[in-house]
Amino acid sequence: MTREWRDRMKRCSSSMRRLLPRAVAAILTISMLAMTCVGCRKGNSAGSDMTDEGGSAIRQDGSAGGNSAGATERVAGKYSYRGVYLDLPAEDGWNIYEIGNILFDGGSSEGNSVGGNSSDGNSADGADSDGGSYCVPVFYSHEEDGDSADNAKREYRTDILTVGLDGQIRNKIQMSGEQDVTMLLEKEYVVLSDVEDQWAKVNRGEMNESDIKNDILFLDRETGTQTNVIHLDMYAHSIYPVSDGYILVGSRTIARYSADWTLQATITTDMRMHQSEIGIFEQGGNIYLLSCEDERFSDYYRLDFTSQKAEYVINTDSFDSLIDRCDNQYFFSLDGEYMVDLPNMQIQTMALWNDTDIRPDKMNGYGGYVALDDTHFAKKIAYEDGSGDIGFFTYDSTLHLNCTEIVVGGYGLLTDKTLSWAVYNFNTANDDYRVVLRDYSDDFSWSTKQEAQEVKMKLLKYFREGNAPDIFYGEYFDYDYFGHAGIVMDMVPFFENDAAVNLESLIPSLRNLMMRDGEHCYYVFSSYYMNGYFGLRSDFSGSEVSLPEMKKMCDSSGKAMSAMQSAPALAGEALAYNYCDLWGAYGQAKEVTREDLEDLVETILALGVDPSVTWGEFASLQDVYSGLYYLATSGPSDVFELAREEKAVHDRIVFVGYPSMYDSVHVAVPSGQVAISSSTKNQEKCWEFVRQLLVPETQKKLGCGTVNSEVLDLVLRSAMAPDQVTDEDMKRFVLGHSAVSAEAAEDFRDCVDAVDAIRAIDWGVEDFIYEEISSYYTQQRTIEQIAATLDDRMDLYISENYQ
């Protein structure tokens, strides 16, 4: 087994455990916006009971339990942590590929280990005099050119860092190879010897996997010099301290050793235990094993060394929370850190992200949260550019006691990275005010369209009763309606009085979406992506085409418009995004005529198919280039992808959008939509936060998703000359990409400039558009009948909801 293979397996396994729950969260958010299901993520309120498959109940408790760190008393209802950051740059051709096992030394002098739950006592060597230090192994790789990619020479090294509570490096030991510290002693690091050569023999058939053995190495914490070695009769990848000794874990073996390293008992299990997927901890006099079997949910077992069995206790699927990562008795969720108290079958809150300033990741990478004890945790990440950083967090119940909260309320806000940056920047710059996030999916969830409409009414009633947030967030709310109803404020005066962020700094096409009537700005959004069809310049001279024009093109050439779609779906694309303009919302003139609507319905039925037959197939740009279709179902998400597609199809790409009544509708799907509540008592502070979403500092982290015109210019210039980029955010954006042509940059800007509609949720409109077009197949209604009732229903809907 090569190191590269093992690393890939390790990364894949860990990242699946980390990303699958995030994918679930993202799917829930997307499903919510697509009107199917929300509310699967429950709150962590006290008193809720959960039951596993075996019938064991686990109770959610809102307060933290015992204090394993001892030195810091926890306060009921206080979940704030003070954080410091250690930035680790790539250096001299060496790239960080992983940050190892972070351990906290709380200064214990009792027992052999200070790497687990520490107790009161004097500081050990290497610990800060003010209460502790962190042990951080950082793994670097360096690749030298060979005569081929396969023969390139790769070297590895480990820096074992001692980091103070202030985030400063106190000591560094540099060693060759990968040396992960599995445990701390008072004066020594404990590591396990490498078995790469033995795995190689197994792969060559020269020895059995069961014959692999390794050694425990003891290294001086100041110099890294080896002070002792213990030869094992087993292969172990992890060591865990317990009250009277140590537990060693291998692929299928769990061994218990006394304090003097005498083997006492072993448990052999059928579970395949990988290093990154297991944990050992003590609670209530019992020793428990955490094991991840299916890369998504984890199982807890009680280890009985007398009977030599691992007894199943509960699965994390029983926990009433979406789990991002389990770490021994702790787990991390979208909104905080929690601890599983298995003897009492309770879940206790340890940290809440609303109470803790956690810097978002700078770019994609590998890492996650690490639990250290009841009052310390860390967040580590090795970035794809070879750098890394670590946040160290210490419990502090005195933080934010006198802060005024600015509540941002909505759906899906816990997974919005841009929002996270704005929150972090605002909170770290303010001592007296603090932004907190409130997700309404806990108390206002739905699973059907009818329930969604009912929930919307309940929320409006809830807001009118004095519970409106200071800032509304997300796609769920109709901000134009809120603005006309006086629920949210017009932000134009704020823009006019802001020297750094004004309306002119926004991309014109996107600014027009935020100012639907050209006068008021009831909401802004921080990022977006384009939604609609994409075609080739050789077929479309511009980005506008109506459905009737599209039908004429298809009739004359014999090509299809795109992959087969249902007629109701085509009608939704053509009308659901621009109905307010066509039917004259808020006193505007009605544009659509009955004759034109009949023509559109006839075209839709000719181009689409019965929804009971087939629909929703995919058409790629390659299909368009090969002559099957005029339009691709989706297109490039950034300028680099657009450049690659244009090179592949030997043509230039046009964002055609959705062909509609008289032209195209070019839809932007926004992220980070926010509006300031007219009932807030902190208008200026709310604007101070909202502007954080729009300033270049935040917008540069979005790449092609930016709404800031100045940043879009910078993004496209950087894409055309990546070797000349000096801005750190742009370096991350262009990482691994070749330069794009000026034509590709121009075409991407044209796509952005074409955007003229926003995806908004309106179940009523989508429902009756679908019903009316479907009635052609289900009730054999005529085109004239469908157009008439569709027109009448739309007139009534506009008069009831948009006056």
Disulfide bonds with the S-S distance in Angstrom:
none
